[in-house]
Amino acid sequence: MNYLTVENIAKAYGERVLFENISFGINKDQKVAFVAKNGTGKTSILNIIAGLDTPDTGQVVSRKGIDIAYLAQKQNFDPNLTIEETIFSTENKILTVIKEYEKALENTDDADAYQKAFELMDRHNAWDFETQYKQILSKLKLDTLDLKIEKLSGGQKKRLGLAIVLINKPDLLILDEPTNHLDLEMIEWLEAFFAKEKITLFMVTHDRYFLERVCNEIIELDEGKLYKYKGNYSYYLQNKEERRALEAVNLGKAKSLFKKELEWMRRQPKARTTKSKSRIDDFSTIKEKAHKRRNEHEVQLEINMERLGSKIVELHKLKKSFDTKVILDGFDYVFTKGERIGIIGKNGTGKSSFLNILTGTAPIDGGKVVVGETVKFGYYTQKGIHVKEGQKVIDVIKEFGEYIPLTKGRKISASQLLERFLFDRKKQYDFVEKLSGGEQKRLYLCAVLIQNPNFLILDEPTNDLDVVTLNVLENFLLDYPGNLMVVSHDRYFMDKIVDSLFVFRGEGVIENFPGNYSDFRTYEDSQPKQQVNSNVKEKEAPKVTKTAQKGKLSYNEKREFGTLEKDVENLQKKKVVIESQFSNGEVTPEDINDKSLELQKIIEELETKEERWFELSMKMEE
């Protein structure tokens, strides 16, 4: 079943043509990834499909009645609402079903309307809606439901946007870089979610493992043409190479034919027959093919970086906390020459803070960082660089250096470095504000590299970079002779370029693992599952009991009923704890009065909640 068809769309901004004559379709149950270089209009195509932008020519036709949801790069929420209020303010079809059920409860004499509403609740599994959305929010580390939107970080807003589109369960889900701002645990949960749920997807993502495990079709926009691959990322890579090899063979044949035809053209007299004129026209076509060049460059730099001495960086008994949150707790490490270390861990465990401490841009609470005299850091941060208004691409790079020295006395200029990172000569004289987000990230990488560091530190360098640029960066880093430290949630990238890991477990615990991410995941999966302490168990959403589903309670009453069961259980536990303290003589004379008041308050609250629970239970049985 066809959900959506894109017919010959085109988009340009002034003289800059992003794309033209683009056509493809999206069918039910497809999980399609859209692959293209930065700056070729991926986000523009997503906006057009989602109805947020219009093409200059062509059209997008969607099937009547299908529900389309779009997760954009930036989220716009009402800052005055809480997380939970934001979810309930969305146009969710399940919420509509719940409202119809609430309306039917107000007039129970209309048995037909009630039965219809009841059946809709069953059909959409709306009884468990609260459980479902709380589970998704918990997985995305958004447990504080009463937290105001204005208090959320950019990453938390992106995760809330992702949660909302997952909760809404649209027919077609359009995603722009869904794995940005997710830690590795969240990404792997999202992969499993998409494998389980029957959702039709159209996405742009740079996460190649995500492409491999989620997508069953890839559409590539390359040199203005669309290529479709019915398979995952591995299939795409294999067939893309075969296509390029075939193009190279055809190009070779075209060059040979061009040479032959050129000789013929030179031998011909001025008077031409009709047959000759036809051959001249063919010659023009052959010439065009023979002179076609792919606008691609691979980074193959042999950098002659400044020599590293015997002492690199030493970390002695490092301590760092933010209020009660411990980041480092006596961490020791001595770096050796040529180490390539990846840093992984959940969001909030202190990965970026550790890099700031290492480079001296953040203070420590205790311990010592000793940096060797020959060490020259190159630090790519998530914040990027400050660009002056009206500044051009080439000027940004030249501010940091005019050239990089290469081996054998050679050197590469700022302009040549930009070319190697896919900025052609024309693009180098564009204003920086005209660049896409991914192109600005690529420019920032060049700005770091032209400083010729011998200890390169990259904090989430893969965010917003396309697959083509990622391959370019990986090729450079594989040849890089210095020390390398990388924070990234891109598992494919980490597997390719690092030899060992710092695993940030939280609470100041950092483990040194000798291997890449796949090695680590294999090792972790082979370990027996340990019993998690009750005070750090993952929060579970309260479950609506089956009896609560079947009675004539309002939706809010069902939510209250589910919460009451848990509240009663917790209060009973507190009551037992205090009573045992009294019976065991653990309460001091000074605390007897306070403990007695606390116990009395618990008993009163328990009686009130039990009475309300009983009232709702009786209502269900009516």
C-alpha positions as CSV (number, residue, x, y, z in Angstrom):
1,M,0.0,0.0,0.0
2,N,1.4,3.3,-1.0
3,Y,1.5,6.0,1.7
4,L,3.2,8.8,0.0
5,T,4.6,9.7,-3.5
6,V,7.2,12.4,-4.2
7,E,6.8,13.6,-7.9
8,N,9.6,15.6,-9.6
9,I,10.2,18.0,-6.8
10,A,12.9,20.7,-7.0
11,K,14.3,23.3,-4.6
12,A,16.7,26.2,-5.0
13,Y,17.7,29.2,-2.9
14,G,18.7,32.0,-5.4
15,E,21.3,30.6,-7.8
16,R,22.0,27.6,-5.5
17,V,20.1,24.6,-6.7
18,L,19.7,22.0,-3.9
19,F,18.0,19.3,-6.0
20,E,15.7,18.9,-9.0
21,N,13.4,16.2,-10.6
22,I,13.4,14.1,-7.4
23,S,10.8,11.3,-7.4
24,F,10.2,8.3,-5.1
25,G,7.5,6.6,-3.1
26,I,7.1,5.3,0.5
27,N,5.0,2.2,1.0
28,K,3.4,0.7,4.2
29,D,5.9,-1.1,6.5
30,Q,9.0,0.3,4.6
31,K,11.8,1.6,6.8
32,V,13.7,3.9,4.4
33,A,16.9,5.8,5.0
34,F,17.7,8.9,2.9
35,V,21.5,9.3,2.3
36,A,23.2,12.3,0.7
37,K,26.1,14.7,1.3
38,N,25.6,17.7,3.7
39,G,24.3,20.7,1.8
40,T,22.4,18.7,-0.8
41,G,19.0,19.4,0.8
42,K,18.2,16.3,3.0
43,T,16.4,18.4,5.6
44,S,14.6,20.4,2.9
45,I,13.3,17.2,1.4
46,L,12.1,16.1,4.9
47,N,10.4,19.4,5.4
48,I,8.6,19.2,2.1
49,I,7.4,15.7,2.7
50,A,6.2,16.7,6.2
51,G,4.3,19.7,4.7
52,L,6.4,22.3,6.4
53,D,7.9,23.6,3.1
54,T,6.8,23.7,-0.5
55,P,8.9,22.6,-3.5
56,D,9.6,25.1,-6.3
57,T,8.3,22.5,-8.8
58,G,6.6,19.1,-8.4
59,Q,4.4,17.8,-5.7
60,V,4.0,15.4,-2.8
61,V,0.9,13.3,-2.7
62,S,-0.1,11.4,0.4
63,R,-2.7,8.7,0.9
64,K,-6.0,10.1,2.2
65,G,-6.4,9.7,6.0
66,I,-2.9,8.6,6.9
67,D,-1.3,10.1,10.0
68,I,2.2,11.5,9.4
69,A,4.5,12.7,12.2
70,Y,7.8,14.5,11.9
71,L,10.7,14.7,14.3
72,A,12.7,17.7,13.3
73,Q,16.2,18.7,14.5
74,K,14.8,21.5,16.7
75,Q,11.7,21.2,18.9
76,N,9.2,24.0,19.6
77,F,7.3,23.4,22.8
78,D,5.3,25.8,25.0
79,P,8.0,26.6,27.7
80,N,5.3,27.0,30.4
81,L,4.0,23.4,30.1
82,T,5.4,20.4,31.9
83,I,6.6,17.3,30.2
84,E,3.3,15.5,30.9
85,E,1.1,18.5,29.9
86,T,3.1,18.7,26.6
87,I,2.2,15.1,25.8
88,F,-1.5,15.6,26.6
89,S,-1.5,18.8,24.4
90,T,-0.5,16.9,21.3
91,E,-2.9,15.7,18.6
92,N,-2.8,12.1,19.6
93,K,-5.5,9.8,18.2
94,I,-5.5,7.7,21.4
95,L,-6.2,10.8,23.5
96,T,-9.1,11.5,21.2
97,V,-10.4,8.0,21.9
98,I,-10.0,8.6,25.6
99,K,-11.9,11.9,25.4
100,E,-14.8,10.1,23.5
101,Y,-14.9,7.5,26.3
102,E,-15.0,10.2,29.0
103,K,-17.9,11.9,27.1
104,A,-19.8,8.6,26.9
105,L,-19.4,8.1,30.6
106,E,-21.2,11.4,31.2
107,N,-24.3,9.9,29.6
108,T,-24.4,6.2,30.5
109,D,-28.0,6.0,29.4
110,D,-26.9,6.0,25.8
111,A,-25.7,2.4,25.8
112,D,-24.8,2.4,22.1
113,A,-22.5,5.4,22.4
114,Y,-20.9,3.9,25.5
115,Q,-20.4,0.5,23.8
116,K,-18.8,2.2,20.8
117,A,-16.5,4.2,22.9
118,F,-15.6,1.2,25.0
119,E,-14.7,-0.9,21.9
120,L,-12.5,2.0,20.6
121,M,-10.6,2.0,23.9
122,D,-10.1,-1.8,23.4
123,R,-9.1,-1.5,19.8
124,H,-6.5,1.2,20.4
125,N,-5.3,-0.4,23.6
126,A,-6.0,3.0,25.2
127,W,-6.4,1.5,28.7
128,D,-2.6,1.1,28.9
129,F,-1.8,4.6,27.5
130,E,-0.4,5.9,30.7
131,T,1.8,2.8,31.1
132,Q,3.0,3.1,27.6
133,Y,4.0,6.7,27.6
134,K,5.7,6.5,31.0
135,Q,7.8,3.5,29.8
136,I,8.9,5.4,26.7
137,L,9.8,8.5,28.8
138,S,11.7,6.4,31.3
139,K,13.7,4.8,28.5
140,L,14.6,8.3,27.2
141,K,15.5,9.5,30.8
142,L,12.6,11.9,31.1
143,D,11.2,10.6,34.3
144,T,10.4,13.9,36.0
145,L,6.9,14.5,34.4
146,D,6.2,17.8,36.2
147,L,9.4,19.4,35.0
148,K,8.7,22.6,32.9
149,I,9.9,22.7,29.3
150,E,11.8,25.9,30.0
151,K,14.1,23.9,32.3
152,L,15.0,21.3,29.7
153,S,18.2,21.3,27.7
154,G,18.3,21.1,23.9
155,G,19.0,17.4,24.1
156,Q,16.1,16.7,26.5
157,K,13.7,18.6,24.2
158,K,14.9,16.5,21.3
159,R,14.3,13.3,23.3
160,L,10.8,14.6,24.4
161,G,10.0,15.2,20.7
162,L,11.1,11.6,19.9
163,A,9.0,10.3,22.8
164,I,5.9,12.2,21.5
165,V,6.1,10.8,18.0
166,L,6.7,7.3,19.4
167,I,3.7,7.6,21.7
168,N,1.5,8.9,19.0
169,K,2.2,5.8,16.8
170,P,1.6,7.5,13.4
171,D,1.2,5.6,10.1
172,L,4.3,7.3,8.7
173,L,7.1,8.6,10.9
174,I,9.7,11.0,9.4
175,L,12.9,11.4,11.4
176,D,15.8,13.8,11.1
177,E,18.8,12.4,12.9
178,P,16.8,10.6,15.6
179,T,19.9,9.3,17.4
180,N,21.4,12.7,18.1
181,H,21.4,13.4,21.9
182,L,20.8,9.8,22.7
183,D,23.3,7.7,24.6
184,L,24.3,4.2,23.4
185,E,21.8,2.5,25.7
186,M,18.9,4.7,24.4
187,I,20.0,4.1,20.8
188,E,20.0,0.3,21.3
189,W,16.5,0.5,22.9
190,L,15.2,2.6,20.0
191,E,16.6,0.0,17.5
192,A,14.7,-2.8,19.4
193,F,11.5,-0.6,19.5
194,F,11.5,-0.1,15.8
195,A,12.2,-3.8,15.2
196,K,9.1,-4.7,17.4
197,E,6.7,-1.9,16.3
198,K,5.1,-1.9,12.9
199,I,5.8,1.7,12.0
200,T,6.6,3.0,8.5
201,L,9.8,5.1,8.6
202,F,11.5,7.6,6.4
203,M,14.7,9.0,8.0
204,V,17.9,10.8,7.7
205,T,20.6,9.4,10.0
206,H,24.4,9.2,10.1
207,D,24.3,6.2,12.5
208,R,25.4,3.4,10.2
209,Y,24.7,0.6,12.7
210,F,21.2,2.1,13.1
211,L,20.9,2.0,9.3
212,E,22.1,-1.6,9.3
213,R,19.7,-2.8,11.9
214,V,16.5,-0.7,11.3
215,C,16.3,0.1,7.6
216,N,15.2,-2.2,4.8
217,E,15.7,0.2,2.0
218,I,18.1,3.1,1.3
219,I,17.6,6.0,-1.1
220,E,20.8,7.8,-2.1
221,L,21.0,11.3,-3.7
222,D,24.3,11.4,-5.5
223,E,25.4,14.0,-8.0
224,G,21.8,15.0,-8.5
225,K,20.5,11.5,-9.2
226,L,18.5,9.1,-7.1
227,Y,19.7,5.5,-6.5
228,K,17.5,3.0,-4.7
229,Y,18.8,0.0,-2.8
230,K,16.4,-2.6,-1.4
231,G,18.4,-3.8,1.6
232,N,20.2,-2.6,4.7
233,Y,23.5,-0.6,5.0
234,S,25.8,-3.5,4.1
235,Y,23.8,-4.2,1.0
236,Y,23.9,-0.5,0.1
237,L,27.7,-0.3,0.5
238,Q,28.2,-3.5,-1.6
239,N,25.9,-2.4,-4.5
240,K,27.2,1.2,-4.4
241,E,30.7,0.0,-5.0
242,E,29.5,-2.2,-7.8
243,R,27.7,0.8,-9.3
244,R,30.8,3.0,-9.1
245,A,33.0,0.3,-10.6
246,L,30.5,0.0,-13.5
247,E,30.6,3.8,-13.9
248,A,34.4,3.8,-14.0
249,V,34.4,1.1,-16.7
250,N,31.8,3.1,-18.7
251,L,33.9,6.2,-18.2
252,G,37.0,4.4,-19.5
253,K,35.1,3.3,-22.5
254,A,33.8,6.8,-23.1
255,K,37.3,8.2,-23.0
256,S,38.6,5.6,-25.5
257,L,35.7,6.3,-27.8
258,F,36.2,10.1,-27.4
259,K,39.9,9.7,-28.5
260,K,38.9,7.7,-31.5
261,E,36.1,10.1,-32.5
262,L,38.5,13.1,-32.0
263,E,40.9,11.6,-34.5
264,W,38.0,11.1,-36.9
265,M,36.8,14.7,-36.5
266,R,40.2,16.0,-37.3
267,R,40.4,14.0,-40.5
268,Q,37.0,15.2,-41.9
269,P,36.7,17.7,-44.7
270,K,34.5,20.8,-44.2
271,A,31.6,19.5,-46.3
272,R,29.7,17.0,-44.2
273,T,27.0,14.4,-45.1
274,T,23.9,13.9,-43.1
275,K,25.5,10.8,-41.7
276,S,28.6,12.8,-40.7
277,K,26.4,15.5,-38.9
278,S,24.7,12.8,-36.9
279,R,28.1,11.5,-35.9
280,I,29.2,15.0,-34.8
281,D,26.1,15.2,-32.5
282,D,27.0,11.8,-31.0
283,F,30.6,13.1,-30.5
284,S,29.3,16.0,-28.3
285,T,27.4,13.4,-26.1
286,I,30.5,11.2,-25.8
287,K,32.7,14.2,-24.9
288,E,30.3,15.2,-22.1
289,K,30.5,11.6,-20.7
290,A,34.2,11.4,-21.0
291,H,34.8,14.7,-19.2
292,K,32.5,13.9,-16.4
293,R,34.2,13.9,-13.0
294,R,32.8,12.9,-9.7
295,N,32.8,15.8,-7.2
296,E,34.3,13.7,-4.5
297,H,37.6,13.8,-2.6
298,E,39.0,11.3,-0.1
299,V,41.2,12.5,2.7
300,Q,44.7,11.0,2.5
301,L,46.8,13.3,4.6
302,E,50.3,12.3,5.8
303,I,50.6,15.0,8.4
304,N,54.0,15.8,9.8
305,M,52.8,16.7,13.2
306,E,55.0,18.1,16.0
307,R,56.9,15.4,17.8
308,L,55.5,14.0,21.0
309,G,58.0,13.5,23.8
310,S,58.1,10.6,26.3
311,K,55.7,12.3,28.7
312,I,52.2,12.8,27.2
313,V,49.5,13.4,29.8
314,E,49.4,12.0,33.4
315,L,46.2,12.0,35.5
316,H,46.8,11.6,39.3
317,K,43.9,11.0,41.7
318,L,41.4,13.2,39.9
319,K,38.3,14.3,41.8
320,K,35.4,16.2,40.4
321,S,31.8,16.7,41.5
322,F,28.8,18.9,40.7
323,D,27.0,19.3,44.0
324,T,26.2,15.7,45.0
325,K,26.9,14.3,41.5
326,V,30.3,12.6,41.4
327,I,32.1,12.6,38.0
328,L,35.6,11.6,39.0
329,D,36.6,9.8,42.2
330,G,40.4,9.4,42.4
331,F,40.9,8.6,38.7
332,D,44.5,7.7,37.6
333,Y,45.8,7.2,34.1
334,V,49.1,7.7,32.2
335,F,48.7,8.2,28.5
336,T,51.3,6.6,26.2
337,K,52.3,7.6,22.7
338,G,49.8,6.8,19.9
339,E,46.8,5.7,22.1
340,R,43.4,5.8,20.5
341,I,40.7,5.9,23.2
342,G,37.0,6.1,22.9
343,I,34.8,7.3,25.8
344,I,31.3,5.8,26.2
345,G,28.7,6.1,29.0
346,K,25.2,7.3,29.7
347,N,24.3,11.0,29.3
348,G,25.2,12.9,32.4
349,T,28.1,10.7,33.6
350,G,30.7,13.4,32.9
351,K,32.2,12.5,29.5
352,S,32.4,16.1,28.2
353,S,33.5,17.4,31.7
354,F,36.4,14.9,31.6
355,L,37.6,16.3,28.3
356,N,37.4,19.8,29.6
357,I,39.5,18.8,32.6
358,L,42.0,17.0,30.4
359,T,42.5,20.2,28.3
360,G,42.6,22.5,31.2
361,T,39.3,24.3,30.4
362,A,37.5,23.2,33.6
363,P,38.8,23.1,37.2
364,I,39.2,19.9,39.3
365,D,38.3,19.5,42.9
366,G,41.4,17.4,43.7
367,G,44.3,15.6,42.1
368,K,46.6,16.7,39.4
369,V,46.8,16.8,35.5
370,V,50.4,16.8,34.2
371,V,50.7,17.7,30.5
372,G,54.0,17.0,28.6
373,E,55.8,20.0,27.2
374,T,55.5,18.8,23.6
375,V,51.8,18.1,23.7
376,K,49.6,20.3,21.5
377,F,45.9,19.7,21.9
378,G,43.4,20.0,19.1
379,Y,39.9,20.1,20.8
380,Y,36.7,19.7,18.8
381,T,33.9,20.6,21.2
382,Q,30.1,20.3,20.8
383,K,29.8,24.2,21.0
384,G,31.7,24.7,17.7
385,I,33.5,27.9,16.9
386,H,32.5,31.5,16.9
387,V,32.2,32.9,13.4
388,K,32.3,36.7,12.7
389,E,29.4,38.1,10.8
390,G,30.0,38.2,7.0
391,Q,33.0,35.8,7.3
392,K,33.8,33.5,4.4
393,V,34.7,29.8,4.7
394,I,38.3,30.2,3.6
395,D,38.8,33.2,6.1
396,V,37.7,31.1,9.0
397,I,40.4,28.5,8.3
398,K,43.2,31.0,7.6
399,E,42.6,32.5,11.1
400,F,43.9,29.3,12.6
401,G,46.7,28.6,10.0
402,E,47.8,29.0,6.4
403,Y,49.0,25.4,5.9
404,I,49.7,22.0,7.4
405,P,53.3,20.5,7.0
406,L,53.3,17.1,5.4
407,T,56.0,14.4,5.3
408,K,58.9,14.7,2.9
409,G,59.0,18.5,3.1
410,R,55.6,18.9,1.5
411,K,52.7,21.0,2.8
412,I,49.0,21.5,2.3
413,S,47.4,24.9,2.2
414,A,44.2,26.0,3.9
415,S,42.4,25.9,0.6
416,Q,43.7,22.4,-0.2
417,L,42.6,21.1,3.2
418,L,39.1,22.4,2.6
419,E,39.0,20.7,-0.8
420,R,40.0,17.4,0.8
421,F,37.1,17.9,3.2
422,L,34.7,18.4,0.3
423,F,34.6,22.2,0.1
424,D,35.3,23.0,-3.6
425,R,36.9,26.3,-4.6
426,K,33.5,28.0,-5.2
427,K,32.1,26.9,-1.8
428,Q,35.3,28.2,0.0
429,Y,34.2,31.7,-0.9
430,D,30.6,31.3,0.4
431,F,29.6,33.1,3.5
432,V,29.6,30.8,6.5
433,E,25.9,31.6,7.3
434,K,24.9,30.0,4.0
435,L,26.3,26.6,5.1
436,S,24.1,23.8,6.3
437,G,24.5,22.5,9.9
438,G,26.6,19.6,8.7
439,E,28.8,21.8,6.5
440,Q,29.5,24.1,9.5
441,K,30.6,21.0,11.5
442,R,32.9,20.0,8.7
443,L,34.4,23.5,8.6
444,Y,35.0,23.4,12.4
445,L,36.9,20.0,11.9
446,C,39.1,21.7,9.4
447,A,39.7,24.6,11.8
448,V,40.9,22.2,14.4
449,L,43.0,20.1,12.1
450,I,44.9,23.0,10.4
451,Q,46.4,23.8,13.8
452,N,48.3,20.6,13.4
453,P,47.7,19.1,16.9
454,N,49.5,15.9,18.2
455,F,46.8,15.1,20.7
456,L,43.4,15.2,19.0
457,I,40.2,15.3,21.2
458,L,36.8,15.0,19.5
459,D,33.6,15.5,21.5
460,E,30.7,14.0,19.4
461,P,32.3,14.8,16.0
462,T,29.7,12.7,14.1
463,N,26.6,14.7,15.0
464,D,25.1,16.3,11.9
465,L,27.7,14.8,9.5
466,D,26.5,12.8,6.6
467,V,27.7,9.3,5.8
468,V,30.1,10.6,3.0
469,T,31.8,13.0,5.3
470,L,32.0,10.4,8.1
471,N,34.0,8.1,5.7
472,V,36.3,11.1,4.9
473,L,36.9,11.8,8.6
474,E,37.5,8.1,9.3
475,N,40.0,7.8,6.6
476,F,41.9,10.8,8.0
477,L,41.8,9.5,11.5
478,L,43.0,6.1,10.5
479,D,46.1,7.8,9.1
480,Y,46.5,10.2,12.0
481,P,49.8,9.4,13.9
482,G,49.1,11.2,17.2
483,N,47.1,10.5,20.3
484,L,43.4,10.4,19.8
485,M,40.5,10.6,22.3
486,V,36.8,10.5,21.1
487,V,33.4,10.8,22.7
488,S,30.8,9.5,20.3
489,H,27.5,7.6,20.3
490,D,28.3,6.4,16.7
491,R,29.2,2.8,17.3
492,Y,30.4,2.2,13.7
493,F,32.7,5.2,14.0
494,M,34.1,4.0,17.3
495,D,34.6,0.5,16.1
496,K,36.7,1.7,13.2
497,I,39.0,4.2,14.9
498,V,39.6,3.4,18.6
499,D,41.6,0.6,20.2
500,S,40.3,0.9,23.8
501,L,37.6,2.5,25.8
502,F,37.0,4.5,29.0
503,V,33.6,3.3,30.2
504,F,31.9,5.9,32.4
505,R,29.6,4.0,34.7
506,G,28.4,6.9,36.7
507,E,29.1,7.9,40.4
508,G,32.8,8.5,39.5
509,V,33.4,4.9,38.3
510,I,35.5,4.7,35.1
511,E,36.6,1.4,33.6
512,N,39.4,0.9,31.1
513,F,38.3,-1.7,28.5
514,P,40.9,-3.1,26.0
515,G,38.9,-3.2,22.8
516,N,36.4,-1.3,20.6
517,Y,32.6,-0.9,21.2
518,S,31.6,-4.2,19.6
519,D,34.1,-6.0,21.7
520,F,32.7,-4.3,24.8
521,R,29.1,-5.1,23.9
522,T,30.0,-8.8,23.3
523,Y,31.8,-8.9,26.7
524,E,28.9,-7.2,28.5
525,D,26.3,-9.5,26.9
526,S,28.3,-12.5,28.0
527,Q,28.3,-11.5,31.7
528,P,25.6,-12.8,34.0
529,K,22.8,-10.3,34.8
530,Q,23.3,-9.0,38.3
531,Q,20.5,-8.2,40.7
532,V,19.9,-4.5,40.7
533,N,19.6,-2.8,44.1
534,S,16.0,-1.8,44.8
535,N,16.9,1.8,45.3
536,V,18.3,2.1,41.7
537,K,15.8,0.0,39.8
538,E,14.4,1.5,36.7
539,K,11.2,3.3,37.4
540,E,8.2,1.5,36.1
541,A,4.9,3.2,35.1
542,P,2.0,2.2,37.3
543,K,-0.1,-0.6,35.6
544,V,-3.8,-0.3,35.1
545,T,-5.4,-3.5,36.4
546,K,-7.7,-5.5,34.2
547,T,-10.7,-4.8,36.5
548,A,-10.0,-1.1,36.2
549,Q,-10.1,-1.4,32.5
550,K,-13.5,-3.0,32.4
551,G,-15.4,-0.8,34.9
552,K,-17.2,2.5,34.2
553,L,-14.4,4.7,35.6
554,S,-13.3,7.8,33.8
555,Y,-9.8,7.8,32.4
556,N,-8.5,10.1,35.1
557,E,-10.1,7.8,37.7
558,K,-8.3,4.9,36.2
559,R,-5.0,6.8,36.4
560,E,-5.8,7.6,40.1
561,F,-6.7,4.0,40.8
562,G,-3.4,2.7,39.4
563,T,-1.5,5.3,41.5
564,L,-3.4,4.6,44.6
565,E,-2.4,0.9,44.6
566,K,1.3,1.9,44.6
567,D,0.8,4.7,47.2
568,V,-0.9,2.3,49.6
569,E,1.9,-0.2,49.1
570,N,4.6,2.4,49.8
571,L,2.8,3.8,52.9
572,Q,2.3,0.3,54.3
573,K,6.1,-0.3,54.0
574,K,6.9,3.0,55.8
575,K,4.4,2.1,58.5
576,V,6.0,-1.3,59.1
577,V,9.5,0.3,59.2
578,I,8.6,2.8,61.9
579,E,6.6,0.3,64.0
580,S,9.6,-2.1,63.9
581,Q,11.9,0.8,65.1
582,F,9.6,1.3,68.1
583,S,9.3,-2.4,68.9
584,N,13.1,-3.0,68.6
585,G,13.9,0.0,70.8
586,E,15.8,1.8,68.0
587,V,14.0,5.2,68.6
588,T,15.8,7.5,71.1
589,P,13.8,9.4,73.8
590,E,14.6,12.6,71.9
591,D,13.0,11.3,68.7
592,I,10.0,9.6,70.2
593,N,7.7,12.6,69.7
594,D,8.8,13.2,66.1
595,K,8.5,9.5,65.1
596,S,5.1,9.3,66.7
597,L,3.8,12.2,64.7
598,E,5.4,10.8,61.6
599,L,3.7,7.4,62.2
600,Q,0.3,9.1,62.9
601,K,0.5,11.1,59.7
602,I,1.3,7.9,57.7
603,I,-1.6,6.1,59.3
604,E,-4.1,8.9,58.5
605,E,-2.8,9.2,54.9
606,L,-3.0,5.4,54.5
607,E,-6.6,5.3,55.8
608,T,-7.6,8.1,53.3
609,K,-6.0,6.4,50.3
610,E,-7.4,3.0,51.3
611,E,-10.9,4.5,51.6
612,R,-10.6,6.2,48.1
613,W,-9.2,2.9,46.6
614,F,-12.3,1.0,48.1
615,E,-14.6,3.7,46.7
616,L,-13.2,3.3,43.2
617,S,-13.3,-0.5,43.5
618,M,-17.0,-0.5,44.3
619,K,-17.7,1.8,41.4
620,M,-16.1,-0.7,39.0
621,E,-18.3,-3.4,40.2
622,E,-21.5,-1.5,39.6
